[in-house]
Amino acid sequence: MRLVSLSNNLGYDRIIVIPAKHFGRAVDRNKARRRAKEIFRNYEGRISPEDPVEDSGLDFVLVMYPGKVSTFSLLESGFTDLLDRSRRK
């Protein structure tokens, strides 16, 4: 996984999930997108309202590469770590 974040000046966060070209079948790509978006929705509730980055809003671009399929909890912990690191920029 690779996560890139950019300021969007909209006041809210957005996410786009891009599976790499040879990620697998459409079913696998859509499942990965749904999982990442659900983790992002759950993560948004954990952001504190006094966070200064929250006012400007961020665009998150997640590029997912094919590989060993991990459990939802492992994907969630790795993805939230990436989101936390991008918020500290």
Stockholm file with secondary structure:
# STOCKHOLM 1.0

chainA/1-89         MRLVSLSNNLGYDRIIVIPAKHFGRAVDRNKARRRAKEIFRNYEGRISPEDPVEDSGLDFVLVMYPGKVSTFSLLESGFTDLLDRSRRK
#=GR chainA/1-89 SS CEEEEEECSSSSCEEEEEECTTSCCHHHHHHHHHHHHHHHHHHHTTSCTTCHHHHHCEEEEEEECCCCCCCHHHHHHHHHHHHHHHHTC
#=GC SS_cons        CEEEEEECSSSSCEEEEEECTTSCCHHHHHHHHHHHHHHHHHHHTTSCTTCHHHHHCEEEEEEECCCCCCCHHHHHHHHHHHHHHHHTC
//
